Amino acid sequence: MDEWLNDWMLIAFDSTQQALRAEMLLEFAEIEIDLFPTPKEITAGCALCIQFPKEDLMRVQKIIRDEFVEIRGLYFKTEDSYDNIPM
């Protein structure tokens, strides 16, 4: 198993509008999500990020691509930071 596949991933955004749009789309797809403050380790233009279970990564990526959701990036938590996941 890849080291970055921990239990939760997050999506960071550059705008609150895109964060709320993604929240709506992911909830509609019945993906378990949590909206919370963007960690200080991630530089983003929006103070909100979305956390979701790692097993939904492929579905989340498909929704982001198909619906043209503008994101700062997808991230996974390591011991001491957040690393970007390629889209």
PyMOL Python script that loads the backbone (N, CA, C, O; Angstrom):
from pymol import cmd

cmd.read_pdbstr("""\
ATOM      1  N   MET A   1       0.846  -1.182   0.000  1.00  0.00           N
ATOM      2  CA  MET A   1       0.000   0.000   0.000  1.00  0.00           C
ATOM      3  C   MET A   1       0.888   1.242   0.000  1.00  0.00           C
ATOM      4  O   MET A   1       1.893   1.293   0.709  1.00  0.00           O
ATOM      5  N   ASP A   2       0.518   2.233  -0.791  1.00  0.00           N
ATOM      6  CA  ASP A   2       1.281   3.476  -0.846  1.00  0.00           C
ATOM      7  C   ASP A   2       1.239   4.185   0.488  1.00  0.00           C
ATOM      8  O   ASP A   2       0.223   4.161   1.182  1.00  0.00           O
ATOM      9  N   GLU A   3       2.351   4.821   0.849  1.00  0.00           N
ATOM     10  CA  GLU A   3       2.450   5.469   2.156  1.00  0.00           C
ATOM     11  C   GLU A   3       1.448   6.598   2.345  1.00  0.00           C
ATOM     12  O   GLU A   3       1.067   6.886   3.479  1.00  0.00           O
ATOM     13  N   TRP A   4       1.008   7.249   1.270  1.00  0.00           N
ATOM     14  CA  TRP A   4       0.106   8.383   1.411  1.00  0.00           C
ATOM     15  C   TRP A   4      -1.354   7.980   1.583  1.00  0.00           C
ATOM     16  O   TRP A   4      -2.192   8.833   1.872  1.00  0.00           O
ATOM     17  N   LEU A   5      -1.673   6.717   1.416  1.00  0.00           N
ATOM     18  CA  LEU A   5      -3.064   6.304   1.544  1.00  0.00           C
ATOM     19  C   LEU A   5      -3.452   6.095   3.005  1.00  0.00           C
ATOM     20  O   LEU A   5      -3.679   4.971   3.453  1.00  0.00           O
ATOM     21  N   ASN A   6      -3.522   7.213   3.741  1.00  0.00           N
ATOM     22  CA  ASN A   6      -4.008   7.122   5.107  1.00  0.00           C
ATOM     23  C   ASN A   6      -5.528   7.172   5.068  1.00  0.00           C
ATOM     24  O   ASN A   6      -6.111   6.982   4.001  1.00  0.00           O
ATOM     25  N   ASP A   7      -6.176   7.416   6.173  1.00  0.00           N
ATOM     26  CA  ASP A   7      -7.629   7.308   6.220  1.00  0.00           C
ATOM     27  C   ASP A   7      -8.387   8.431   5.531  1.00  0.00           C
ATOM     28  O   ASP A   7      -9.478   8.196   5.010  1.00  0.00           O
ATOM     29  N   TRP A   8      -7.843   9.652   5.512  1.00  0.00           N
ATOM     30  CA  TRP A   8      -8.574  10.803   4.991  1.00  0.00           C
ATOM     31  C   TRP A   8      -7.710  11.628   4.037  1.00  0.00           C
ATOM     32  O   TRP A   8      -6.493  11.726   4.196  1.00  0.00           O
ATOM     33  N   MET A   9      -8.370  12.212   3.052  1.00  0.00           N
ATOM     34  CA  MET A   9      -7.741  13.128   2.101  1.00  0.00           C
ATOM     35  C   MET A   9      -8.422  14.478   2.244  1.00  0.00           C
ATOM     36  O   MET A   9      -9.492  14.569   2.846  1.00  0.00           O
ATOM     37  N   LEU A  10      -7.821  15.523   1.702  1.00  0.00           N
ATOM     38  CA  LEU A  10      -8.511  16.793   1.677  1.00  0.00           C
ATOM     39  C   LEU A  10      -8.358  17.520   0.368  1.00  0.00           C
ATOM     40  O   LEU A  10      -7.407  17.322  -0.389  1.00  0.00           O
ATOM     41  N   ILE A  11      -9.349  18.383   0.131  1.00  0.00           N
ATOM     42  CA  ILE A  11      -9.366  19.233  -1.051  1.00  0.00           C
ATOM     43  C   ILE A  11      -9.279  20.668  -0.560  1.00  0.00           C
ATOM     44  O   ILE A  11     -10.064  21.089   0.290  1.00  0.00           O
ATOM     45  N   ALA A  12      -8.320  21.420  -1.099  1.00  0.00           N
ATOM     46  CA  ALA A  12      -8.198  22.845  -0.781  1.00  0.00           C
ATOM     47  C   ALA A  12      -8.664  23.646  -1.994  1.00  0.00           C
ATOM     48  O   ALA A  12      -8.563  23.193  -3.134  1.00  0.00           O
ATOM     49  N   PHE A  13      -9.172  24.832  -1.726  1.00  0.00           N
ATOM     50  CA  PHE A  13      -9.773  25.667  -2.770  1.00  0.00           C
ATOM     51  C   PHE A  13      -9.196  27.077  -2.746  1.00  0.00           C
ATOM     52  O   PHE A  13      -8.612  27.510  -1.752  1.00  0.00           O
ATOM     53  N   ASP A  14      -9.372  27.780  -3.856  1.00  0.00           N
ATOM     54  CA  ASP A  14      -8.988  29.190  -3.917  1.00  0.00           C
ATOM     55  C   ASP A  14     -10.187  30.110  -3.713  1.00  0.00           C
ATOM     56  O   ASP A  14     -10.026  31.321  -3.558  1.00  0.00           O
ATOM     57  N   SER A  15     -11.397  29.533  -3.713  1.00  0.00           N
ATOM     58  CA  SER A  15     -12.576  30.376  -3.481  1.00  0.00           C
ATOM     59  C   SER A  15     -13.611  29.612  -2.676  1.00  0.00           C
ATOM     60  O   SER A  15     -13.755  28.397  -2.812  1.00  0.00           O
ATOM     61  N   THR A  16     -14.323  30.339  -1.842  1.00  0.00           N
ATOM     62  CA  THR A  16     -15.390  29.754  -1.046  1.00  0.00           C
ATOM     63  C   THR A  16     -16.497  29.228  -1.951  1.00  0.00           C
ATOM     64  O   THR A  16     -17.110  28.203  -1.653  1.00  0.00           O
ATOM     65  N   GLN A  17     -16.754  29.924  -3.051  1.00  0.00           N
ATOM     66  CA  GLN A  17     -17.788  29.499  -3.997  1.00  0.00           C
ATOM     67  C   GLN A  17     -17.503  28.085  -4.501  1.00  0.00           C
ATOM     68  O   GLN A  17     -18.411  27.256  -4.560  1.00  0.00           O
ATOM     69  N   GLN A  18     -16.250  27.803  -4.865  1.00  0.00           N
ATOM     70  CA  GLN A  18     -15.893  26.469  -5.365  1.00  0.00           C
ATOM     71  C   GLN A  18     -15.965  25.425  -4.246  1.00  0.00           C
ATOM     72  O   GLN A  18     -16.349  24.282  -4.491  1.00  0.00           O
ATOM     73  N   ALA A  19     -15.601  25.810  -3.032  1.00  0.00           N
ATOM     74  CA  ALA A  19     -15.682  24.885  -1.894  1.00  0.00           C
ATOM     75  C   ALA A  19     -17.133  24.480  -1.651  1.00  0.00           C
ATOM     76  O   ALA A  19     -17.421  23.302  -1.442  1.00  0.00           O
ATOM     77  N   LEU A  20     -18.042  25.443  -1.675  1.00  0.00           N
ATOM     78  CA  LEU A  20     -19.454  25.154  -1.435  1.00  0.00           C
ATOM     79  C   LEU A  20     -20.060  24.364  -2.597  1.00  0.00           C
ATOM     80  O   LEU A  20     -20.922  23.510  -2.390  1.00  0.00           O
ATOM     81  N   ARG A  21     -19.608  24.650  -3.807  1.00  0.00           N
ATOM     82  CA  ARG A  21     -20.065  23.896  -4.982  1.00  0.00           C
ATOM     83  C   ARG A  21     -19.609  22.436  -4.874  1.00  0.00           C
ATOM     84  O   ARG A  21     -20.390  21.517  -5.120  1.00  0.00           O
ATOM     85  N   ALA A  22     -18.347  22.231  -4.506  1.00  0.00           N
ATOM     86  CA  ALA A  22     -17.826  20.872  -4.350  1.00  0.00           C
ATOM     87  C   ALA A  22     -18.564  20.145  -3.232  1.00  0.00           C
ATOM     88  O   ALA A  22     -18.882  18.963  -3.360  1.00  0.00           O
ATOM     89  N   GLU A  23     -18.834  20.846  -2.146  1.00  0.00           N
ATOM     90  CA  GLU A  23     -19.581  20.239  -1.038  1.00  0.00           C
ATOM     91  C   GLU A  23     -20.924  19.710  -1.547  1.00  0.00           C
ATOM     92  O   GLU A  23     -21.294  18.575  -1.248  1.00  0.00           O
ATOM     93  N   MET A  24     -21.647  20.517  -2.306  1.00  0.00           N
ATOM     94  CA  MET A  24     -22.948  20.122  -2.840  1.00  0.00           C
ATOM     95  C   MET A  24     -22.818  18.899  -3.763  1.00  0.00           C
ATOM     96  O   MET A  24     -23.593  17.950  -3.643  1.00  0.00           O
ATOM     97  N   LEU A  25     -21.849  18.920  -4.674  1.00  0.00           N
ATOM     98  CA  LEU A  25     -21.664  17.821  -5.628  1.00  0.00           C
ATOM     99  C   LEU A  25     -21.287  16.522  -4.923  1.00  0.00           C
ATOM    100  O   LEU A  25     -21.799  15.457  -5.269  1.00  0.00           O
ATOM    101  N   LEU A  26     -20.402  16.602  -3.947  1.00  0.00           N
ATOM    102  CA  LEU A  26     -19.958  15.397  -3.241  1.00  0.00           C
ATOM    103  C   LEU A  26     -21.058  14.837  -2.352  1.00  0.00           C
ATOM    104  O   LEU A  26     -21.213  13.621  -2.245  1.00  0.00           O
ATOM    105  N   GLU A  27     -21.825  15.719  -1.712  1.00  0.00           N
ATOM    106  CA  GLU A  27     -22.962  15.246  -0.915  1.00  0.00           C
ATOM    107  C   GLU A  27     -24.002  14.588  -1.818  1.00  0.00           C
ATOM    108  O   GLU A  27     -24.575  13.560  -1.455  1.00  0.00           O
ATOM    109  N   PHE A  28     -24.249  15.169  -2.989  1.00  0.00           N
ATOM    110  CA  PHE A  28     -25.190  14.593  -3.936  1.00  0.00           C
ATOM    111  C   PHE A  28     -24.741  13.191  -4.356  1.00  0.00           C
ATOM    112  O   PHE A  28     -25.571  12.309  -4.576  1.00  0.00           O
ATOM    113  N   ALA A  29     -23.424  12.989  -4.467  1.00  0.00           N
ATOM    114  CA  ALA A  29     -22.863  11.685  -4.834  1.00  0.00           C
ATOM    115  C   ALA A  29     -22.787  10.742  -3.628  1.00  0.00           C
ATOM    116  O   ALA A  29     -22.285   9.623  -3.735  1.00  0.00           O
ATOM    117  N   GLU A  30     -23.291  11.208  -2.483  1.00  0.00           N
ATOM    118  CA  GLU A  30     -23.308  10.437  -1.238  1.00  0.00           C
ATOM    119  C   GLU A  30     -21.920  10.024  -0.778  1.00  0.00           C
ATOM    120  O   GLU A  30     -21.714   8.911  -0.295  1.00  0.00           O
ATOM    121  N   ILE A  31     -20.969  10.943  -0.936  1.00  0.00           N
ATOM    122  CA  ILE A  31     -19.618  10.748  -0.414  1.00  0.00           C
ATOM    123  C   ILE A  31     -19.564  11.417   0.955  1.00  0.00           C
ATOM    124  O   ILE A  31     -19.969  12.570   1.106  1.00  0.00           O
ATOM    125  N   GLU A  32     -19.066  10.697   1.941  1.00  0.00           N
ATOM    126  CA  GLU A  32     -18.949  11.246   3.290  1.00  0.00           C
ATOM    127  C   GLU A  32     -17.888  12.348   3.285  1.00  0.00           C
ATOM    128  O   GLU A  32     -16.730  12.107   2.942  1.00  0.00           O
ATOM    129  N   ILE A  33     -18.295  13.553   3.668  1.00  0.00           N
ATOM    130  CA  ILE A  33     -17.349  14.672   3.680  1.00  0.00           C
ATOM    131  C   ILE A  33     -17.476  15.447   4.980  1.00  0.00           C
ATOM    132  O   ILE A  33     -18.451  15.316   5.719  1.00  0.00           O
ATOM    133  N   ASP A  34     -16.456  16.261   5.235  1.00  0.00           N
ATOM    134  CA  ASP A  34     -16.461  17.162   6.374  1.00  0.00           C
ATOM    135  C   ASP A  34     -15.838  18.469   5.908  1.00  0.00           C
ATOM    136  O   ASP A  34     -14.727  18.476   5.377  1.00  0.00           O
ATOM    137  N   LEU A  35     -16.540  19.562   6.103  1.00  0.00           N
ATOM    138  CA  LEU A  35     -16.037  20.896   5.762  1.00  0.00           C
ATOM    139  C   LEU A  35     -15.345  21.441   7.003  1.00  0.00           C
ATOM    140  O   LEU A  35     -15.939  21.452   8.081  1.00  0.00           O
ATOM    141  N   PHE A  36     -14.103  21.893   6.873  1.00  0.00           N
ATOM    142  CA  PHE A  36     -13.397  22.432   8.037  1.00  0.00           C
ATOM    143  C   PHE A  36     -12.331  23.431   7.600  1.00  0.00           C
ATOM    144  O   PHE A  36     -12.042  23.531   6.408  1.00  0.00           O
ATOM    145  N   PRO A  37     -11.742  24.169   8.534  1.00  0.00           N
ATOM    146  CA  PRO A  37     -10.734  25.185   8.180  1.00  0.00           C
ATOM    147  C   PRO A  37      -9.518  24.574   7.481  1.00  0.00           C
ATOM    148  O   PRO A  37      -9.038  23.505   7.859  1.00  0.00           O
ATOM    149  N   THR A  38      -9.039  25.268   6.465  1.00  0.00           N
ATOM    150  CA  THR A  38      -7.847  24.819   5.743  1.00  0.00           C
ATOM    151  C   THR A  38      -6.639  24.853   6.678  1.00  0.00           C
ATOM    152  O   THR A  38      -6.382  25.880   7.307  1.00  0.00           O
ATOM    153  N   PRO A  39      -5.897  23.756   6.781  1.00  0.00           N
ATOM    154  CA  PRO A  39      -4.706  23.739   7.638  1.00  0.00           C
ATOM    155  C   PRO A  39      -3.702  24.802   7.213  1.00  0.00           C
ATOM    156  O   PRO A  39      -3.562  25.093   6.025  1.00  0.00           O
ATOM    157  N   LYS A  40      -3.016  25.369   8.169  1.00  0.00           N
ATOM    158  CA  LYS A  40      -2.048  26.442   7.871  1.00  0.00           C
ATOM    159  C   LYS A  40      -0.905  25.964   6.988  1.00  0.00           C
ATOM    160  O   LYS A  40      -0.257  26.780   6.333  1.00  0.00           O
ATOM    161  N   GLU A  41      -0.646  24.676   6.953  1.00  0.00           N
ATOM    162  CA  GLU A  41       0.426  24.137   6.115  1.00  0.00           C
ATOM    163  C   GLU A  41       0.090  24.190   4.624  1.00  0.00           C
ATOM    164  O   GLU A  41       0.978  24.060   3.781  1.00  0.00           O
ATOM    165  N   ILE A  42      -1.183  24.379   4.303  1.00  0.00           N
ATOM    166  CA  ILE A  42      -1.615  24.435   2.907  1.00  0.00           C
ATOM    167  C   ILE A  42      -1.927  25.884   2.556  1.00  0.00           C
ATOM    168  O   ILE A  42      -2.770  26.515   3.192  1.00  0.00           O
ATOM    169  N   THR A  43      -1.251  26.402   1.552  1.00  0.00           N
ATOM    170  CA  THR A  43      -1.509  27.768   1.096  1.00  0.00           C
ATOM    171  C   THR A  43      -2.664  27.724   0.112  1.00  0.00           C
ATOM    172  O   THR A  43      -2.572  27.107  -0.949  1.00  0.00           O
ATOM    173  N   ALA A  44      -3.755  28.387   0.479  1.00  0.00           N
ATOM    174  CA  ALA A  44      -4.928  28.415  -0.387  1.00  0.00           C
ATOM    175  C   ALA A  44      -5.645  29.734  -0.193  1.00  0.00           C
ATOM    176  O   ALA A  44      -5.495  30.380   0.844  1.00  0.00           O
ATOM    177  N   GLY A  45      -6.423  30.136  -1.182  1.00  0.00           N
ATOM    178  CA  GLY A  45      -7.141  31.395  -1.117  1.00  0.00           C
ATOM    179  C   GLY A  45      -8.437  31.311  -0.349  1.00  0.00           C
ATOM    180  O   GLY A  45      -9.095  32.329  -0.133  1.00  0.00           O
ATOM    181  N   CYS A  46      -8.820  30.113   0.070  1.00  0.00           N
ATOM    182  CA  CYS A  46     -10.082  29.896   0.777  1.00  0.00           C
ATOM    183  C   CYS A  46      -9.786  29.295   2.143  1.00  0.00           C
ATOM    184  O   CYS A  46      -8.903  28.449   2.283  1.00  0.00           O
ATOM    185  N   ALA A  47     -10.521  29.731   3.130  1.00  0.00           N
ATOM    186  CA  ALA A  47     -10.306  29.250   4.503  1.00  0.00           C
ATOM    187  C   ALA A  47     -10.981  27.904   4.764  1.00  0.00           C
ATOM    188  O   ALA A  47     -10.844  27.340   5.849  1.00  0.00           O
ATOM    189  N   LEU A  48     -11.715  27.386   3.765  1.00  0.00           N
ATOM    190  CA  LEU A  48     -12.416  26.117   3.934  1.00  0.00           C
ATOM    191  C   LEU A  48     -11.789  25.026   3.078  1.00  0.00           C
ATOM    192  O   LEU A  48     -11.344  25.277   1.958  1.00  0.00           O
ATOM    193  N   CYS A  49     -11.760  23.819   3.614  1.00  0.00           N
ATOM    194  CA  CYS A  49     -11.362  22.665   2.815  1.00  0.00           C
ATOM    195  C   CYS A  49     -12.353  21.544   3.095  1.00  0.00           C
ATOM    196  O   CYS A  49     -13.138  21.613   4.041  1.00  0.00           O
ATOM    197  N   ILE A  50     -12.307  20.526   2.272  1.00  0.00           N
ATOM    198  CA  ILE A  50     -13.195  19.376   2.423  1.00  0.00           C
ATOM    199  C   ILE A  50     -12.346  18.142   2.676  1.00  0.00           C
ATOM    200  O   ILE A  50     -11.386  17.868   1.956  1.00  0.00           O
ATOM    201  N   GLN A  51     -12.716  17.407   3.710  1.00  0.00           N
ATOM    202  CA  GLN A  51     -12.062  16.147   4.043  1.00  0.00           C
ATOM    203  C   GLN A  51     -12.977  15.013   3.576  1.00  0.00           C
ATOM    204  O   GLN A  51     -14.199  15.103   3.690  1.00  0.00           O
ATOM    205  N   PHE A  52     -12.369  13.944   3.048  1.00  0.00           N
ATOM    206  CA  PHE A  52     -13.159  12.802   2.586  1.00  0.00           C
ATOM    207  C   PHE A  52     -12.346  11.524   2.773  1.00  0.00           C
ATOM    208  O   PHE A  52     -11.119  11.580   2.851  1.00  0.00           O
ATOM    209  N   PRO A  53     -13.016  10.370   2.846  1.00  0.00           N
ATOM    210  CA  PRO A  53     -12.301   9.100   3.047  1.00  0.00           C
ATOM    211  C   PRO A  53     -11.453   8.731   1.835  1.00  0.00           C
ATOM    212  O   PRO A  53     -11.842   8.969   0.692  1.00  0.00           O
ATOM    213  N   LYS A  54     -10.292   8.149   2.103  1.00  0.00           N
ATOM    214  CA  LYS A  54      -9.359   7.784   1.025  1.00  0.00           C
ATOM    215  C   LYS A  54      -9.977   6.839   0.012  1.00  0.00           C
ATOM    216  O   LYS A  54      -9.618   6.880  -1.164  1.00  0.00           O
ATOM    217  N   GLU A  55     -10.898   5.988   0.440  1.00  0.00           N
ATOM    218  CA  GLU A  55     -11.469   5.029  -0.503  1.00  0.00           C
ATOM    219  C   GLU A  55     -12.338   5.698  -1.570  1.00  0.00           C
ATOM    220  O   GLU A  55     -12.687   5.070  -2.570  1.00  0.00           O
ATOM    221  N   ASP A  56     -12.686   6.966  -1.360  1.00  0.00           N
ATOM    222  CA  ASP A  56     -13.476   7.701  -2.343  1.00  0.00           C
ATOM    223  C   ASP A  56     -12.619   8.575  -3.262  1.00  0.00           C
ATOM    224  O   ASP A  56     -13.161   9.361  -4.038  1.00  0.00           O
ATOM    225  N   LEU A  57     -11.306   8.451  -3.187  1.00  0.00           N
ATOM    226  CA  LEU A  57     -10.408   9.315  -3.966  1.00  0.00           C
ATOM    227  C   LEU A  57     -10.730   9.304  -5.457  1.00  0.00           C
ATOM    228  O   LEU A  57     -10.834  10.369  -6.064  1.00  0.00           O
ATOM    229  N   MET A  58     -10.888   8.137  -6.055  1.00  0.00           N
ATOM    230  CA  MET A  58     -11.148   8.056  -7.502  1.00  0.00           C
ATOM    231  C   MET A  58     -12.482   8.717  -7.859  1.00  0.00           C
ATOM    232  O   MET A  58     -12.580   9.413  -8.870  1.00  0.00           O
ATOM    233  N   ARG A  59     -13.491   8.502  -7.042  1.00  0.00           N
ATOM    234  CA  ARG A  59     -14.804   9.125  -7.293  1.00  0.00           C
ATOM    235  C   ARG A  59     -14.717  10.645  -7.164  1.00  0.00           C
ATOM    236  O   ARG A  59     -15.289  11.377  -7.972  1.00  0.00           O
ATOM    237  N   VAL A  60     -14.001  11.112  -6.148  1.00  0.00           N
ATOM    238  CA  VAL A  60     -13.843  12.556  -5.942  1.00  0.00           C
ATOM    239  C   VAL A  60     -13.103  13.172  -7.130  1.00  0.00           C
ATOM    240  O   VAL A  60     -13.522  14.208  -7.647  1.00  0.00           O
ATOM    241  N   GLN A  61     -12.013  12.549  -7.565  1.00  0.00           N
ATOM    242  CA  GLN A  61     -11.266  13.064  -8.711  1.00  0.00           C
ATOM    243  C   GLN A  61     -12.146  13.128  -9.959  1.00  0.00           C
ATOM    244  O   GLN A  61     -12.072  14.094 -10.719  1.00  0.00           O
ATOM    245  N   LYS A  62     -12.965  12.121 -10.171  1.00  0.00           N
ATOM    246  CA  LYS A  62     -13.857  12.094 -11.346  1.00  0.00           C
ATOM    247  C   LYS A  62     -14.871  13.240 -11.271  1.00  0.00           C
ATOM    248  O   LYS A  62     -15.104  13.921 -12.269  1.00  0.00           O
ATOM    249  N   ILE A  63     -15.468  13.457 -10.114  1.00  0.00           N
ATOM    250  CA  ILE A  63     -16.438  14.542  -9.952  1.00  0.00           C
ATOM    251  C   ILE A  63     -15.768  15.888 -10.190  1.00  0.00           C
ATOM    252  O   ILE A  63     -16.324  16.742 -10.881  1.00  0.00           O
ATOM    253  N   ILE A  64     -14.589  16.087  -9.630  1.00  0.00           N
ATOM    254  CA  ILE A  64     -13.860  17.353  -9.805  1.00  0.00           C
ATOM    255  C   ILE A  64     -13.586  17.609 -11.288  1.00  0.00           C
ATOM    256  O   ILE A  64     -13.787  18.717 -11.783  1.00  0.00           O
ATOM    257  N   ARG A  65     -13.124  16.567 -11.990  1.00  0.00           N
ATOM    258  CA  ARG A  65     -12.835  16.713 -13.432  1.00  0.00           C
ATOM    259  C   ARG A  65     -14.107  16.917 -14.244  1.00  0.00           C
ATOM    260  O   ARG A  65     -14.199  17.848 -15.044  1.00  0.00           O
ATOM    261  N   ASP A  66     -15.086  16.042 -14.035  1.00  0.00           N
ATOM    262  CA  ASP A  66     -16.310  16.079 -14.843  1.00  0.00           C
ATOM    263  C   ASP A  66     -17.114  17.363 -14.650  1.00  0.00           C
ATOM    264  O   ASP A  66     -17.736  17.859 -15.589  1.00  0.00           O
ATOM    265  N   GLU A  67     -17.099  17.895 -13.434  1.00  0.00           N
ATOM    266  CA  GLU A  67     -17.895  19.088 -13.116  1.00  0.00           C
ATOM    267  C   GLU A  67     -17.060  20.376 -13.165  1.00  0.00           C
ATOM    268  O   GLU A  67     -17.563  21.453 -12.845  1.00  0.00           O
ATOM    269  N   PHE A  68     -15.798  20.267 -13.562  1.00  0.00           N
ATOM    270  CA  PHE A  68     -14.905  21.425 -13.693  1.00  0.00           C
ATOM    271  C   PHE A  68     -14.826  22.254 -12.396  1.00  0.00           C
ATOM    272  O   PHE A  68     -14.883  23.484 -12.422  1.00  0.00           O
ATOM    273  N   VAL A  69     -14.695  21.551 -11.276  1.00  0.00           N
ATOM    274  CA  VAL A  69     -14.539  22.240  -9.990  1.00  0.00           C
ATOM    275  C   VAL A  69     -13.104  22.756  -9.916  1.00  0.00           C
ATOM    276  O   VAL A  69     -12.154  22.006 -10.140  1.00  0.00           O
ATOM    277  N   GLU A  70     -12.957  24.028  -9.604  1.00  0.00           N
ATOM    278  CA  GLU A  70     -11.627  24.633  -9.503  1.00  0.00           C
ATOM    279  C   GLU A  70     -11.101  24.425  -8.090  1.00  0.00           C
ATOM    280  O   GLU A  70     -11.686  24.902  -7.117  1.00  0.00           O
ATOM    281  N   ILE A  71      -9.986  23.706  -7.993  1.00  0.00           N
ATOM    282  CA  ILE A  71      -9.396  23.429  -6.681  1.00  0.00           C
ATOM    283  C   ILE A  71      -7.952  23.904  -6.634  1.00  0.00           C
ATOM    284  O   ILE A  71      -7.310  24.083  -7.669  1.00  0.00           O
ATOM    285  N   ARG A  72      -7.453  24.105  -5.426  1.00  0.00           N
ATOM    286  CA  ARG A  72      -6.032  24.397  -5.213  1.00  0.00           C
ATOM    287  C   ARG A  72      -5.257  23.088  -5.309  1.00  0.00           C
ATOM    288  O   ARG A  72      -4.166  23.043  -5.878  1.00  0.00           O
ATOM    289  N   GLY A  73      -5.832  22.019  -4.743  1.00  0.00           N
ATOM    290  CA  GLY A  73      -5.175  20.720  -4.812  1.00  0.00           C
ATOM    291  C   GLY A  73      -5.837  19.696  -3.921  1.00  0.00           C
ATOM    292  O   GLY A  73      -6.657  20.019  -3.061  1.00  0.00           O
ATOM    293  N   LEU A  74      -5.458  18.444  -4.150  1.00  0.00           N
ATOM    294  CA  LEU A  74      -5.848  17.321  -3.299  1.00  0.00           C
ATOM    295  C   LEU A  74      -4.644  16.982  -2.436  1.00  0.00           C
ATOM    296  O   LEU A  74      -3.513  16.982  -2.922  1.00  0.00           O
ATOM    297  N   TYR A  75      -4.877  16.694  -1.159  1.00  0.00           N
ATOM    298  CA  TYR A  75      -3.771  16.476  -0.227  1.00  0.00           C
ATOM    299  C   TYR A  75      -4.011  15.266   0.659  1.00  0.00           C
ATOM    300  O   TYR A  75      -5.150  14.868   0.904  1.00  0.00           O
ATOM    301  N   PHE A  76      -2.927  14.698   1.126  1.00  0.00           N
ATOM    302  CA  PHE A  76      -2.968  13.650   2.137  1.00  0.00           C
ATOM    303  C   PHE A  76      -2.056  14.092   3.272  1.00  0.00           C
ATOM    304  O   PHE A  76      -1.076  14.804   3.054  1.00  0.00           O
ATOM    305  N   LYS A  77      -2.386  13.664   4.483  1.00  0.00           N
ATOM    306  CA  LYS A  77      -1.606  14.065   5.652  1.00  0.00           C
ATOM    307  C   LYS A  77      -0.475  13.072   5.882  1.00  0.00           C
ATOM    308  O   LYS A  77      -0.691  11.861   5.927  1.00  0.00           O
ATOM    309  N   THR A  78       0.718  13.597   6.025  1.00  0.00           N
ATOM    310  CA  THR A  78       1.862  12.790   6.431  1.00  0.00           C
ATOM    311  C   THR A  78       2.088  13.077   7.920  1.00  0.00           C
ATOM    312  O   THR A  78       1.284  13.773   8.540  1.00  0.00           O
ATOM    313  N   GLU A  79       3.144  12.561   8.486  1.00  0.00           N
ATOM    314  CA  GLU A  79       3.399  12.780   9.913  1.00  0.00           C
ATOM    315  C   GLU A  79       3.463  14.251  10.286  1.00  0.00           C
ATOM    316  O   GLU A  79       2.941  14.652  11.326  1.00  0.00           O
ATOM    317  N   ASP A  80       4.102  15.059   9.442  1.00  0.00           N
ATOM    318  CA  ASP A  80       4.327  16.451   9.836  1.00  0.00           C
ATOM    319  C   ASP A  80       3.915  17.484   8.796  1.00  0.00           C
ATOM    320  O   ASP A  80       4.220  18.667   8.948  1.00  0.00           O
ATOM    321  N   SER A  81       3.220  17.050   7.729  1.00  0.00           N
ATOM    322  CA  SER A  81       2.810  18.023   6.713  1.00  0.00           C
ATOM    323  C   SER A  81       1.674  17.445   5.871  1.00  0.00           C
ATOM    324  O   SER A  81       1.118  16.389   6.176  1.00  0.00           O
ATOM    325  N   TYR A  82       1.351  18.172   4.806  1.00  0.00           N
ATOM    326  CA  TYR A  82       0.363  17.716   3.827  1.00  0.00           C
ATOM    327  C   TYR A  82       1.061  17.664   2.476  1.00  0.00           C
ATOM    328  O   TYR A  82       1.736  18.614   2.083  1.00  0.00           O
ATOM    329  N   ASP A  83       0.897  16.556   1.770  1.00  0.00           N
ATOM    330  CA  ASP A  83       1.505  16.408   0.439  1.00  0.00           C
ATOM    331  C   ASP A  83       0.412  16.386  -0.619  1.00  0.00           C
ATOM    332  O   ASP A  83      -0.684  15.871  -0.402  1.00  0.00           O
ATOM    333  N   ASN A  84       0.744  16.961  -1.770  1.00  0.00           N
ATOM    334  CA  ASN A  84      -0.193  17.066  -2.875  1.00  0.00           C
ATOM    335  C   ASN A  84      -0.334  15.723  -3.596  1.00  0.00           C
ATOM    336  O   ASN A  84       0.642  14.993  -3.773  1.00  0.00           O
ATOM    337  N   ILE A  85      -1.551  15.415  -4.004  1.00  0.00           N
ATOM    338  CA  ILE A  85      -1.849  14.216  -4.800  1.00  0.00           C
ATOM    339  C   ILE A  85      -2.062  14.683  -6.241  1.00  0.00           C
ATOM    340  O   ILE A  85      -2.870  15.582  -6.474  1.00  0.00           O
ATOM    341  N   PRO A  86      -1.371  14.108  -7.194  1.00  0.00           N
ATOM    342  CA  PRO A  86      -1.590  14.501  -8.590  1.00  0.00           C
ATOM    343  C   PRO A  86      -3.031  14.211  -9.015  1.00  0.00           C
ATOM    344  O   PRO A  86      -3.602  13.183  -8.650  1.00  0.00           O
ATOM    345  N   MET A  87      -3.605  15.122  -9.784  1.00  0.00           N
ATOM    346  CA  MET A  87      -4.957  14.930 -10.318  1.00  0.00           C
ATOM    347  C   MET A  87      -4.848  14.030 -11.528  1.00  0.00           C
ATOM    348  O   MET A  87      -5.858  13.717 -12.158  1.00  0.00           O
TER     349      MET A  87
END
""", "prot")
cmd.dss("prot")
cmd.show_as("cartoon", "prot")
cmd.util.cbc("prot")
cmd.orient("prot")
